[in-house]
């Protein structure tokens, strides 16, 4: 095994790990957006609900 092989293996593993983290981040982002949209649509009939405004007590 020459000197370049461990470097290339480590670089390949780093690229693979970054791809896994990137894909899982996009999956979580898309799932969160879908859940948020479903929650907004399910409460769209409530006229007095304002999701942007903070509740005052």
DSSP file (Angstrom, degrees, kcal/mol; ACC not computed):
  #  RESIDUE AA STRUCTURE BP1 BP2  ACC     N-H-->O    O-->H-N    N-H-->O    O-->H-N    TCO  KAPPA ALPHA  PHI   PSI    X-CA   Y-CA   Z-CA
    1    1 A X              0   0    0      0, 0.0     2,-0.0     0, 0.0     5,-0.0   0.000 360.0 360.0 360.0 125.5    0.0    0.0    0.0
    2    2 A X    >>  -     0   0    0      1,-0.1     4,-0.6     4,-0.0     3,-0.5  -0.184 360.0 -99.1 -82.0 179.3    1.5    3.3   -1.0
    3    3 A X  H 3> S+     0   0    0      1,-0.2     4,-0.6     2,-0.1     3,-0.1   0.727 116.9  58.2 -72.9 -22.2    1.4    6.6    0.9
    4    4 A X  H 3> S+     0   0    0      1,-0.2     4,-2.2     2,-0.1    -1,-0.2   0.755  88.9  73.3 -82.2 -24.6   -1.4    8.0   -1.1
    5    5 A X  H <> S+     0   0    0     -3,-0.5     4,-2.5     1,-0.2     5,-0.2   0.914  94.9  48.2 -61.8 -48.4   -4.0    5.2   -0.4
    6    6 A X  H  X S+     0   0    0     -4,-0.6     4,-2.5     1,-0.2    -1,-0.2   0.888 112.1  51.5 -61.3 -35.7   -4.8    6.1    3.2
    7    7 A X  H  X S+     0   0    0     -4,-0.6     4,-2.4     2,-0.2    -1,-0.2   0.927 111.6  46.0 -64.6 -44.4   -5.2    9.8    2.3
    8    8 A X  H  X S+     0   0    0     -4,-2.2     4,-2.4     2,-0.2    -2,-0.2   0.876 112.7  50.5 -67.2 -37.2   -7.6    8.9   -0.5
    9    9 A X  H  X S+     0   0    0     -4,-2.5     4,-2.4     2,-0.2    -2,-0.2   0.931 112.5  46.6 -65.0 -45.3   -9.5    6.5    1.8
   10   10 A X  H  X S+     0   0    0     -4,-2.5     4,-2.2    -5,-0.2    -2,-0.2   0.899 112.9  49.6 -63.9 -40.6   -9.9    9.1    4.5
   11   11 A X  H  X S+     0   0    0     -4,-2.4     4,-2.2     2,-0.2    -1,-0.2   0.903 110.9  49.7 -65.1 -41.4  -11.0   11.7    1.9
   12   12 A X  H  X S+     0   0    0     -4,-2.4     4,-2.4     2,-0.2    -2,-0.2   0.897 111.0  49.1 -63.4 -40.9  -13.5    9.3    0.5
   13   13 A X  H  X S+     0   0    0     -4,-2.4     4,-2.5     2,-0.2    -2,-0.2   0.882 110.4  51.3 -66.8 -37.8  -14.9    8.6    4.0
   14   14 A X  H  X S+     0   0    0     -4,-2.2     4,-2.2     2,-0.2    -2,-0.2   0.907 111.4  47.1 -65.0 -41.9  -15.1   12.3    4.7
   15   15 A X  H  X S+     0   0    0     -4,-2.2     4,-2.0     2,-0.2    -2,-0.2   0.915 112.4  49.8 -65.4 -42.9  -17.0   12.9    1.5
   16   16 A X  H  X S+     0   0    0     -4,-2.4     4,-2.1     1,-0.2    -2,-0.2   0.912 111.4  48.8 -62.9 -42.5  -19.4   10.0    2.2
   17   17 A X  H  X S+     0   0    0     -4,-2.5     4,-2.3     1,-0.2    -1,-0.2   0.897 110.3  50.8 -65.3 -39.6  -20.1   11.3    5.7
   18   18 A X  H  X S+     0   0    0     -4,-2.2     4,-2.3     1,-0.2    -1,-0.2   0.874 109.4  51.1 -67.4 -34.8  -20.7   14.8    4.5
   19   19 A X  H  X S+     0   0    0     -4,-2.0     4,-2.6     2,-0.2     5,-0.2   0.903 109.7  50.0 -66.2 -40.9  -23.2   13.4    1.9
   20   20 A X  H  X S+     0   0    0     -4,-2.1     4,-2.4     2,-0.2    -2,-0.2   0.927 113.1  45.9 -63.3 -44.9  -25.0   11.4    4.6
   21   21 A X  H  X S+     0   0    0     -4,-2.3     4,-2.0     2,-0.2    -2,-0.2   0.899 113.5  49.9 -65.5 -40.5  -25.3   14.4    6.9
   22   22 A X  H  X S+     0   0    0     -4,-2.3     4,-2.1    -5,-0.2    -2,-0.2   0.930 112.3  46.1 -64.8 -45.9  -26.4   16.7    4.0
   23   23 A X  H  X S+     0   0    0     -4,-2.6     4,-2.3     1,-0.2    -2,-0.2   0.913 112.7  49.8 -64.9 -42.7  -29.1   14.3    2.9
   24   24 A X  H  X S+     0   0    0     -4,-2.4     4,-2.3    -5,-0.2    -1,-0.2   0.867 109.1  53.1 -66.6 -33.8  -30.5   13.7    6.4
   25   25 A X  H  X S+     0   0    0     -4,-2.0     4,-2.3     2,-0.2    -1,-0.2   0.915 109.8  47.2 -64.6 -42.6  -30.6   17.4    7.0
   26   26 A X  H  X S+     0   0    0     -4,-2.1     4,-2.7     2,-0.2     5,-0.2   0.881 110.8  52.6 -66.2 -37.4  -32.7   18.0    3.8
   27   27 A X  H  X S+     0   0    0     -4,-2.3     4,-2.4     2,-0.2    -2,-0.2   0.935 111.4  45.8 -63.4 -45.5  -35.0   15.1    4.8
   28   28 A X  H  X S+     0   0    0     -4,-2.3     4,-2.3     2,-0.2    -2,-0.2   0.892 113.1  50.8 -64.1 -39.2  -35.6   16.6    8.2
   29   29 A X  H  X S+     0   0    0     -4,-2.3     4,-2.2     2,-0.2    -2,-0.2   0.931 112.3  45.6 -63.1 -46.4  -36.1   20.1    6.7
   30   30 A X  H  X S+     0   0    0     -4,-2.7     4,-2.2     1,-0.2    -2,-0.2   0.895 113.3  49.8 -65.8 -39.9  -38.6   18.7    4.2
   31   31 A X  H  X S+     0   0    0     -4,-2.4     4,-2.3    -5,-0.2    -1,-0.2   0.896 110.3  50.4 -66.3 -39.3  -40.5   16.7    6.8
   32   32 A X  H  X S+     0   0    0     -4,-2.3     4,-2.3     2,-0.2    -2,-0.2   0.905 110.8  48.9 -65.5 -41.2  -40.7   19.7    9.1
   33   33 A X  H  X S+     0   0    0     -4,-2.2     4,-2.6     2,-0.2    -2,-0.2   0.902 111.3  49.9 -64.0 -40.4  -42.1   21.9    6.3
   34   34 A X  H  X S+     0   0    0     -4,-2.2     4,-2.2     2,-0.2    -2,-0.2   0.909 111.8  47.6 -66.1 -41.2  -44.7   19.3    5.5
   35   35 A X  H  X S+     0   0    0     -4,-2.3     4,-2.1     2,-0.2    -1,-0.2   0.889 112.3  50.2 -66.1 -38.3  -45.8   19.0    9.1
   36   36 A X  H  X S+     0   0    0     -4,-2.3     4,-2.3     2,-0.2    -2,-0.2   0.920 110.9  48.4 -65.9 -43.4  -45.9   22.8    9.5
   37   37 A X  H  X S+     0   0    0     -4,-2.6     4,-2.4     1,-0.2    -2,-0.2   0.895 111.2  50.6 -64.0 -39.2  -48.1   23.1    6.3
   38   38 A X  H  X S+     0   0    0     -4,-2.2     4,-1.9     1,-0.2    -1,-0.2   0.891 111.0  49.1 -65.8 -38.4  -50.4   20.3    7.5
   39   39 A X  H  X S+     0   0    0     -4,-2.1     4,-1.2     2,-0.2    -2,-0.2   0.884 111.8  48.6 -68.3 -37.8  -50.8   22.0   10.9
   40   40 A X  H  < S+     0   0    0     -4,-2.3     3,-0.2     1,-0.2    -2,-0.2   0.910 113.2  47.0 -68.2 -42.1  -51.5   25.4    9.2
   41   41 A X  H >< S+     0   0    0     -4,-2.4     3,-0.8     1,-0.2     4,-0.2   0.837 108.8  54.6 -69.7 -32.2  -54.1   23.9    6.9
   42   42 A X  H 3< S+     0   0    0     -4,-1.9     3,-0.3     1,-0.2    -1,-0.2   0.787 115.7  38.3 -73.9 -24.9  -55.8   21.9    9.6
   43   43 A X  T >< S+     0   0    0     -4,-1.2     3,-1.3    -3,-0.2    -1,-0.2   0.222  84.3 104.7-106.0  14.0  -56.3   25.1   11.7
   44   44 A X  T <  S+     0   0    0     -3,-0.8    -1,-0.2     1,-0.3    -2,-0.1   0.746  72.4  63.5 -67.7 -22.0  -57.1   27.4    8.7
   45   45 A X  T 3  S+     0   0    0     -3,-0.3     2,-0.7    -4,-0.2    -1,-0.3   0.684  80.1  93.0 -75.7 -17.1  -60.8   27.3    9.7
   46   46 A X    X   -     0   0    0     -3,-1.3     3,-0.8     1,-0.2    -3,-0.0  -0.684  58.1-168.3 -80.5 114.3  -60.2   29.0   13.0
   47   47 A X  T 3  S+     0   0    0     -2,-0.7    -1,-0.2     1,-0.2    -2,-0.0   0.774  82.6  52.3 -75.4 -25.7  -60.6   32.8   12.3
   48   48 A X  T 3  S+     0   0    0      2,-0.0     2,-0.6     0, 0.0    -1,-0.2   0.326  84.5 103.1 -95.8   9.6  -59.1   33.9   15.7
   49   49 A X    <   +     0   0    0     -3,-0.8     2,-0.5    -6,-0.2    -3,-0.0  -0.824  42.9 178.4 -96.7 123.8  -55.9   31.9   15.4
   50   50 A X        -     0   0    0     -2,-0.6     3,-0.2     3,-0.1    -3,-0.0  -0.942   9.0-173.3-124.3 107.4  -52.8   33.9   14.4
   51   51 A X  S    S+     0   0    0     -2,-0.5    -1,-0.1     1,-0.2   -11,-0.0   0.756  83.7  54.9 -73.1 -23.5  -49.7   31.8   14.3
   52   52 A X  S    S+     0   0    0      2,-0.1     2,-0.3     0, 0.0    -1,-0.2   0.804  95.3  77.3 -80.1 -28.5  -47.3   34.7   13.7
   53   53 A X  S    S-     0   0    0     -3,-0.2     2,-0.3     1,-0.1    -3,-0.1  -0.595  81.5-122.9 -87.8 142.4  -48.5   36.7   16.8
   54   54 A X        -     0   0    0     -2,-0.3     2,-0.2     1,-0.1    -2,-0.1  -0.592  31.1-111.6 -80.0 142.6  -47.3   35.8   20.3
   55   55 A X        -     0   0    0     -2,-0.3     2,-0.4     2,-0.0    -1,-0.1  -0.523  26.9-150.5 -75.8 139.7  -50.0   35.1   22.8
   56   56 A X              0   0    0     -2,-0.2    -1,-0.0     1,-0.1     0, 0.0  -0.912 360.0 360.0-110.0 137.9  -50.5   37.6   25.6
   57   57 A X              0   0    0     -2,-0.4    -1,-0.1     0, 0.0    -2,-0.0   0.377 360.0 360.0-119.0 360.0  -51.8   36.5   29.0
